[in-house]
Amino acid sequence: MKKSVFIVAITLLVGANISVAQVQIYNPQADAIADLDSALKIAKKENKNVLVQIGGNWCPWCAKMHNLFETDSSIVNILHENYITIRVNYSKENKNLELLGKLEN
């Protein structure tokens, strides 16, 4: 994958007992490969980078990061000016292993 793709991965500590309301940030039915291909085309056209945000609706840390990315004005401005962002689901319903494998290369 090109250098212009940045991956943000959130890992949940095993055994953490954190209760969080279910939020729908990530779409398990989304075609992550098509989303990435589209983002790369737009980024090339707009001379931006692609930020791949990987997480799941089950993950409280993912929800916190999403909230930060949406509400912190400094981050919002940097992302808007420099990145095309896509959110890639990782859950038992869809781990998106094919896309993750492509990102490793």
LUMKOLRO-829923 format. One record per residue: y, x, z of N, C-alpha, C in turn. Coordinates in pm, 1 decimal. Example, Ala and Ser with C-alpha at 12.3 -4.5 7.8 and 13.67 -1.06 7.14 Angstrom:
BEGIN
{n_y -569.0&n_x 1319.0&n_z 780.0&ca_y -450.0&ca_x 1230.0&ca_z 780.0&c_y -330.0&c_x 1320.0&c_z 780.0}
{n_y -225.0&n_x 1285.0&n_z 708.0&ca_y -106.0&ca_x 1367.0&ca_z 714.0&c_y 3.0&c_x 1290.0&c_z 787.0}
***
This chain:
BEGIN
{n_y -117.0&n_x 84.7&n_z 0.0&ca_y 0.0&ca_x 0.0&ca_z 0.0&c_y 122.7&c_x 88.8&c_z 0.0}
{n_y 229.7&n_x 42.2&n_z -53.3&ca_y 351.9&ca_x 121.2&ca_z -65.8&c_y 416.2&c_x 148.1&c_z 69.2}
{n_y 498.2&n_x 254.3&n_z 71.5&ca_y 570.3&ca_x 290.0&ca_z 193.8&c_y 664.1&c_x 178.6&c_z 238.3}
{n_y 708.2&n_x 96.8&n_z 144.7&ca_y 806.9&ca_x -5.0&ca_z 178.1&c_y 749.2&c_x -120.2&c_z 259.3}
{n_y 621.5&n_x -117.8&n_z 286.5&ca_y 560.0&ca_x -222.3&ca_z 366.9&c_y 545.3&c_x -172.3&c_z 509.4}
{n_y 605.6&n_x -242.8&n_z 599.2&ca_y 596.6&ca_x -209.2&ca_z 739.8&c_y 513.1&c_x -315.8&c_z 808.6}
{n_y 431.9&n_x -273.1&n_z 900.0&ca_y 342.8&ca_x -365.6&ca_z 968.7&c_y 382.3&c_x -373.4&c_z 1114.9}
{n_y 397.6&n_x -495.6&n_z 1160.7&ca_y 421.3&ca_x -518.0&ca_z 1301.7&c_y 298.4&c_x -590.1&c_z 1353.4}
{n_y 225.0&n_x -524.5&n_z 1438.3&ca_y 104.1&ca_x -584.2&ca_z 1493.5&c_y 119.7&c_x -596.7&c_z 1644.0}
{n_y 82.3&n_x -708.6&n_z 1694.2&ca_y 88.4&ca_x -733.4&ca_z 1837.8&c_y -54.6&c_x -742.5&c_z 1889.8}
{n_y -84.9&n_x -665.5&n_z 1993.0&ca_y -217.2&ca_x -674.4&ca_z 2052.3&c_y -206.3&c_x -741.1&c_z 2187.7}
{n_y -299.6&n_x -827.7&n_z 2211.8&ca_y -304.0&ca_x -900.0&ca_z 2337.7&c_y -401.3&c_x -828.5&c_z 2429.7}
{n_y -359.9&n_x -803.0&n_z 2552.5&ca_y -448.3&ca_x -738.4&ca_z 2648.8&c_y -565.7&c_x -831.1&c_z 2679.3}
{n_y -685.2&n_x -777.9&n_z 2666.8&ca_y -805.0&ca_x -856.8&ca_z 2691.9&c_y -807.8&c_x -897.0&c_z 2838.9}
{n_y -834.2&n_x -1022.7&n_z 2859.8&ca_y -843.6&ca_x -1071.9&ca_z 2995.7&c_y -711.6&c_x -1120.2&c_z 3053.2}
{n_y -602.3&n_x -1104.7&n_z 2981.4&ca_y -473.9&ca_x -1152.5&ca_z 3031.8&c_y -479.1&c_x -1303.7&c_z 3039.0}
{n_y -439.6&n_x -1357.2&n_z 3148.8&ca_y -445.9&ca_x -1500.9&ca_z 3168.6&c_y -304.1&c_x -1556.4&c_z 3161.9}
{n_y -253.2&n_x -1569.7&n_z 3041.3&ca_y -116.7&ca_x -1615.9&ca_z 3020.8&c_y -121.9&c_x -1751.3&c_z 2953.2}
{n_y -62.7&n_x -1848.6&n_z 3014.3&ca_y -58.3&ca_x -1981.7&ca_z 2955.3&c_y 70.7&c_x -1995.7&c_z 2875.9}
{n_y 58.3&n_x -2040.4&n_z 2752.7&ca_y 175.6&ca_x -2057.1&ca_z 2668.4&c_y 157.2&c_x -2182.2&c_z 2584.0}
{n_y 266.3&n_x -2252.4&n_z 2562.4&ca_y 261.1&ca_x -2369.6&ca_z 2476.7&c_y 227.7&c_x -2325.3&c_z 2334.4}
{n_y 146.6&n_x -2402.8&n_z 2266.2&ca_y 110.4&ca_x -2369.9&ca_z 2129.2&c_y 232.5&c_x -2387.1&c_z 2039.0}
{n_y 268.6&n_x -2280.0&n_z 1972.9&ca_y 375.7&ca_x -2284.5&ca_z 1874.8&c_y 315.2&c_x -2256.0&c_z 1739.4}
{n_y 374.0&n_x -2310.1&n_z 1635.1&ca_y 320.6&ca_x -2292.4&ca_z 1500.4&c_y 409.1&c_x -2197.2&c_z 1421.4}
{n_y 391.3&n_x -2069.2&n_z 1446.0&ca_y 465.6&ca_x -1964.2&ca_z 1376.9&c_y 385.0&c_x -1916.2&c_z 1256.6}
{n_y 254.9&n_x -1902.8&n_z 1276.6&ca_y 165.7&ca_x -1850.0&ca_z 1173.9&c_y 83.8&c_x -1963.5&c_z 1114.2}
{n_y 61.6&n_x -1957.4&n_z 982.5&ca_y -13.4&ca_x -2060.6&ca_z 912.8&c_y -151.7&c_x -2006.5&c_z 876.4}
{n_y -257.6&n_x -2052.3&n_z 945.1&ca_y -392.0&ca_x -2003.2&ca_z 915.8&c_y -437.8&c_x -2033.4&c_z 772.7}
{n_y -381.3&n_x -2135.7&n_z 707.9&ca_y -421.0&ca_x -2172.0&ca_z 572.2&c_y -341.6&c_x -2098.2&c_z 463.6}
{n_y -240.8&n_x -2023.1&n_z 502.8&ca_y -157.3&ca_x -1954.1&ca_z 403.6&c_y -238.8&c_x -1850.2&c_z 327.9}
{n_y -200.9&n_x -1828.5&n_z 204.1&ca_y -261.9&ca_x -1724.7&ca_z 121.0&c_y -181.5&c_x -1596.7&c_z 143.3}
{n_y -226.2&n_x -1515.8&n_z 237.6&ca_y -150.3&ca_x -1397.4&ca_z 279.3&c_y -133.4&c_x -1297.0&c_z 165.3}
{n_y -233.3&n_x -1283.5&n_z 80.9&ca_y -223.1&ca_x -1187.9&ca_z -30.3&c_y -117.7&c_x -1235.2&c_z -129.3}
{n_y -116.8&n_x -1364.4&n_z -160.5&ca_y -14.1&ca_x -1418.3&ca_z -250.4&c_y 124.4&c_x -1406.0&c_z -186.9}
{n_y 132.5&n_x -1429.6&n_z -56.1&ca_y 260.9&ca_x -1415.9&ca_z 13.7&c_y 311.6&c_x -1272.5&c_z 5.9}
{n_y 222.1&n_x -1176.1&n_z 24.8&ca_y 262.0&ca_x -1035.1&ca_z 17.3&c_y 304.1&c_x -998.5&c_z -124.8}
{n_y 227.1&n_x -1041.6&n_z -223.0&ca_y 263.0&ca_x -1012.8&ca_z -362.7&c_y 401.5&c_x -1068.9&c_z -395.7}
{n_y 427.6&n_x -1190.2&n_z -352.7&ca_y 558.3&ca_x -1253.0&ca_z -376.2&c_y 669.3&c_x -1176.4&c_z -305.0}
{n_y 643.9&n_x -1138.7&n_z -179.3&ca_y 744.1&ca_x -1064.6&ca_z -101.9&c_y 774.9&c_x -930.0&c_z -167.0}
{n_y 672.0&n_x -862.3&n_z -218.9&ca_y 693.7&ca_x -733.3&ca_z -284.8&c_y 779.5&c_x -748.2&c_z -409.9}
{n_y 757.5&n_x -854.8&n_z -486.3&ca_y 837.9&ca_x -879.4&ca_z -606.8&c_y 983.8&c_x -905.7&c_z -570.2}
{n_y 1004.7&n_x -989.4&n_z -469.1&ca_y 1141.0&ca_x -1020.2&ca_z -425.3&c_y 1208.5&c_x -894.8&c_z -370.8}
{n_y 1134.8&n_x -818.0&n_z -289.1&ca_y 1190.8&ca_x -695.9&ca_z -229.5&c_y 1231.9&c_x -596.6&c_z -337.7}
{n_y 1150.8&n_x -583.4&n_z -440.1&ca_y 1184.0&ca_x -491.2&ca_z -548.9&c_y 1311.3&c_x -537.1&c_z -619.7}
{n_y 1319.2&n_x -667.1&n_z -645.9&ca_y 1435.6&ca_x -723.7&ca_z -714.0&c_y 1562.4&c_x -707.6&c_z -630.5}
{n_y 1550.6&n_x -723.5&n_z -498.4&ca_y 1666.1&ca_x -718.7&ca_z -409.0&c_y 1685.4&c_x -580.9&c_z -344.2}
{n_y 1602.2&n_x -484.2&n_z -382.2&ca_y 1608.9&ca_x -348.8&ca_z -327.3&c_y 1596.6&c_x -350.3&c_z -173.9}
{n_y 1492.3&n_x -420.4&n_z -126.4&ca_y 1466.1&ca_x -430.8&ca_z 17.1&c_y 1323.9&c_x -383.3&c_z 45.4}
{n_y 1293.0&n_x -372.8&n_z 171.9&ca_y 1158.9&ca_x -340.9&ca_z 217.7&c_y 1087.9&c_x -470.0&c_z 256.1}
{n_y 956.6&n_x -460.6&n_z 277.1&ca_y 878.6&ca_x -575.6&ca_z 322.2&c_y 830.9&c_x -548.7&c_z 463.6}
{n_y 852.2&n_x -645.1&n_z 551.1&ca_y 802.3&ca_x -637.5&ca_z 687.9&c_y 690.6&c_x -740.1&c_z 700.8}
{n_y 571.6&n_x -693.9&n_z 736.0&ca_y 457.3&ca_x -782.1&ca_z 755.2&c_y 437.6&c_x -800.4&c_z 905.2}
{n_y 461.5&n_x -921.9&n_z 951.1&ca_y 448.3&ca_x -955.0&ca_z 1092.4&c_y 311.9&c_x -1021.0&c_z 1110.0}
{n_y 222.2&n_x -954.8&n_z 1179.6&ca_y 85.1&ca_x -1004.2&ca_z 1196.7&c_y 69.3&c_x -1057.0&c_z 1338.1}
{n_y 16.3&n_x -1177.4&n_z 1349.5&ca_y -5.5&ca_x -1235.0&ca_z 1481.4&c_y -74.0&c_x -1368.7&c_z 1470.9}
{n_y -77.2&n_x -1438.8&n_z 1581.9&ca_y -141.5&ca_x -1569.2&ca_z 1585.0&c_y -68.1&c_x -1664.5&c_z 1676.5}
{n_y -85.2&n_x -1792.3&n_z 1649.8&ca_y -21.1&ca_x -1894.9&ca_z 1731.9&c_y -75.3&c_x -1895.0&c_z 1874.1}
{n_y -189.6&n_x -1834.9&n_z 1895.5&ca_y -253.5&ca_x -1824.5&ca_z 2026.1&c_y -191.0&c_x -1713.9&c_z 2111.8}
{n_y -109.3&n_x -1629.2&n_z 2053.3&ca_y -62.6&ca_x -1505.6&ca_z 2117.1&c_y 77.6&c_x -1522.2&c_z 2177.4}
{n_y 89.9&n_x -1517.6&n_z 2309.8&ca_y 222.4&ca_x -1533.9&ca_z 2370.4&c_y 318.1&c_x -1420.0&c_z 2333.9}
{n_y 266.5&n_x -1298.8&n_z 2315.0&ca_y 353.9&ca_x -1187.0&ca_z 2278.3&c_y 406.1&c_x -1203.7&c_z 2136.0}
{n_y 325.4&n_x -1262.1&n_z 2049.9&ca_y 370.0&ca_x -1289.0&ca_z 1912.3&c_y 483.7&c_x -1390.9&c_z 1913.4}
{n_y 470.4&n_x -1492.8&n_z 1997.1&ca_y 575.3&ca_x -1594.8&ca_z 2008.5&c_y 704.0&c_x -1533.3&c_z 2062.6}
{n_y 692.2&n_x -1443.9&n_z 2159.7&ca_y 810.6&ca_x -1377.7&ca_z 2215.1&c_y 877.8&c_x -1289.4&c_z 2111.0}
{n_y 796.8&n_x -1215.9&n_z 2034.2&ca_y 854.2&ca_x -1130.6&ca_z 1930.3&c_y 922.5&c_x -1215.8&c_z 1823.5}
{n_y 857.0&n_x -1323.5&n_z 1782.5&ca_y 916.3&ca_x -1413.3&ca_z 1683.3&c_y 1050.4&c_x -1467.0&c_z 1733.1}
{n_y 1054.7&n_x -1508.8&n_z 1858.3&ca_y 1178.7&ca_x -1560.3&ca_z 1915.8&c_y 1287.5&c_x -1453.5&c_z 1914.5}
{n_y 1252.0&n_x -1330.4&n_z 1949.0&ca_y 1348.2&ca_x -1220.0&ca_z 1946.9&c_y 1399.8&c_x -1196.6&c_z 1804.7}
{n_y 1308.1&n_x -1195.5&n_z 1707.8&ca_y 1346.6&ca_x -1173.9&ca_z 1568.0&c_y 1436.8&c_x -1285.8&c_z 1515.3}
{n_y 1427.0&n_x -1404.3&n_z 1573.2&ca_y 1505.2&ca_x -1518.9&ca_z 1527.6&c_y 1637.1&c_x -1537.5&c_z 1603.2}
{n_y 1648.8&n_x -1478.4&n_z 1722.7&ca_y 1766.1&ca_x -1507.7&ca_z 1805.7&c_y 1856.8&c_x -1388.6&c_z 1834.8}
{n_y 1805.9&n_x -1267.7&n_z 1828.7&ca_y 1888.5&ca_x -1150.4&ca_z 1855.2&c_y 1971.4&c_x -1120.8&c_z 1730.1}
{n_y 2102.0&n_x -1136.2&n_z 1739.1&ca_y 2187.0&ca_x -1125.2&ca_z 1620.3&c_y 2178.0&c_x -988.4&c_z 1552.7}
{n_y 2161.3&n_x -882.8&n_z 1628.8&ca_y 2147.6&ca_x -749.2&ca_z 1568.9&c_y 2021.4&c_x -740.8&c_z 1484.2}
{n_y 1911.9&n_x -790.3&n_z 1538.7&ca_y 1784.8&ca_x -787.8&ca_z 1466.7&c_y 1791.0&c_x -880.6&c_z 1345.9}
{n_y 1845.9&n_x -999.1&n_z 1365.1&ca_y 1857.8&ca_x -1094.9&ca_z 1254.8&c_y 1933.5&c_x -1032.0&c_z 1138.3}
{n_y 2043.9&n_x -965.6&n_z 1166.6&ca_y 2124.4&ca_x -903.9&ca_z 1061.2&c_y 2049.4&c_x -791.4&c_z 990.9}
{n_y 1984.0&n_x -705.9&n_z 1067.3&ca_y 1908.1&ca_x -594.6&ca_z 1008.1&c_y 1796.7&c_x -647.7&c_z 919.4}
{n_y 1723.3&n_x -746.4&n_z 968.9&ca_y 1614.8&ca_x -802.8&ca_z 889.8&c_y 1667.2&c_x -868.2&c_z 762.6}
{n_y 1772.5&n_x -945.6&n_z 774.7&ca_y 1827.8&ca_x -1015.8&ca_z 658.3&c_y 1878.8&c_x -917.8&c_z 552.6}
{n_y 1943.6&n_x -812.8&n_z 595.8&ca_y 2002.6&ca_x -717.3&ca_z 501.9&c_y 1900.6&c_x -623.1&c_z 438.8}
{n_y 1790.9&n_x -593.5&n_z 508.7&ca_y 1702.0&ca_x -487.2&ca_z 464.2&c_y 1557.5&c_x -526.0&c_z 435.3}
{n_y 1515.2&n_x -644.7&n_z 475.0&ca_y 1373.2&ca_x -677.6&ca_z 466.4&c_y 1347.4&c_x -816.7&c_z 409.9}
{n_y 1235.5&n_x -828.1&n_z 342.9&ca_y 1172.1&ca_x -956.1&ca_z 314.9&c_y 1057.3&c_x -962.2&c_z 414.5}
{n_y 1055.9&n_x -1063.8&n_z 496.6&ca_y 957.6&ca_x -1073.8&ca_z 603.4&c_y 853.2&c_x -1179.0&c_z 570.0}
{n_y 727.2&n_x -1144.5&n_z 593.8&ca_y 621.4&ca_x -1244.4&ca_z 585.2&c_y 545.0&c_x -1242.7&c_z 716.7}
{n_y 492.4&n_x -1358.5&n_z 752.2&ca_y 410.4&ca_x -1369.9&ca_z 872.7&c_y 265.9&c_x -1392.6&c_z 828.9}
{n_y 176.8&n_x -1308.7&n_z 879.2&ca_y 35.8&ca_x -1315.7&ca_z 844.2&c_y -43.6&c_x -1355.5&c_z 967.9}
{n_y -119.3&n_x -1462.6&n_z 952.7&ca_y -201.3&ca_x -1513.9&ca_z 1061.3&c_y -319.5&c_x -1422.5&c_z 1090.1}
{n_y -348.8&n_x -1406.1&n_z 1219.3&ca_y -472.7&ca_x -1343.0&ca_z 1263.3&c_y -527.2&c_x -1429.4&c_z 1376.5}
{n_y -632.4&n_x -1502.7&n_z 1347.3&ca_y -693.6&ca_x -1590.6&ca_z 1446.5&c_y -838.8&c_x -1612.7&c_z 1409.4}
{n_y -910.7&n_x -1684.2&n_z 1495.1&ca_y -1051.2&ca_x -1711.1&ca_z 1464.6&c_y -1064.0&c_x -1797.5&c_z 1339.2}
{n_y -961.4&n_x -1878.3&n_z 1307.8&ca_y -965.3&ca_x -1961.1&ca_z 1187.7&c_y -949.9&c_x -1878.2&c_z 1060.4}
{n_y -870.3&n_x -1773.0&n_z 1068.1&ca_y -845.5&ca_x -1689.0&ca_z 951.0&c_y -793.8&c_x -1553.7&c_z 998.2}
{n_y -876.2&n_x -1453.1&n_z 985.7&ca_y -838.4&ca_x -1318.1&ca_z 1028.7&c_y -767.1&c_x -1239.7&c_z 918.3}
{n_y -764.2&n_x -1293.9&n_z 797.7&ca_y -699.3&ca_x -1227.9&ca_z 684.4&c_y -745.8&c_x -1083.3&c_z 667.2}
{n_y -876.1&n_x -1063.5&n_z 678.4&ca_y -932.2&ca_x -928.0&ca_z 671.2&c_y -911.7&c_x -863.2&c_z 534.8}
{n_y -911.3&n_x -943.2&n_z 427.7&ca_y -889.8&ca_x -885.8&ca_z 294.8&c_y -750.5&c_x -823.4&c_z 286.1}
{n_y -649.2&n_x -895.4&n_z 334.6&ca_y -513.9&ca_x -840.6&ca_z 332.7&c_y -502.4&c_x -719.5&c_z 423.9}
{n_y -558.1&n_x -728.0&n_z 541.6&ca_y -551.7&ca_x -615.8&ca_z 635.0&c_y -617.1&c_x -492.1&c_z 574.8}
{n_y -725.0&n_x -511.5&n_z 501.9&ca_y -790.2&ca_x -400.2&ca_z 434.1&c_y -700.4&c_x -339.3&c_z 327.5}
{n_y -626.5&n_x -424.2&n_z 255.1&ca_y -533.3&ca_x -373.0&ca_z 153.6&c_y -421.2&c_x -293.4&c_z 218.2}
{n_y -376.4&n_x -335.1&n_z 334.5&ca_y -265.5&ca_x -267.1&ca_z 401.9&c_y -307.7&c_x -130.9&c_z 455.8}
{n_y -434.6&n_x -112.8&n_z 482.1&ca_y -484.8&ca_x 15.8&ca_z 532.3&c_y -476.0&c_x 123.7&c_z 426.5}
{n_y -483.7&n_x 88.0&n_z 299.8&ca_y -484.8&ca_x 187.0&ca_z 190.3&c_y -347.7&c_x 235.8&c_z 156.8}
***
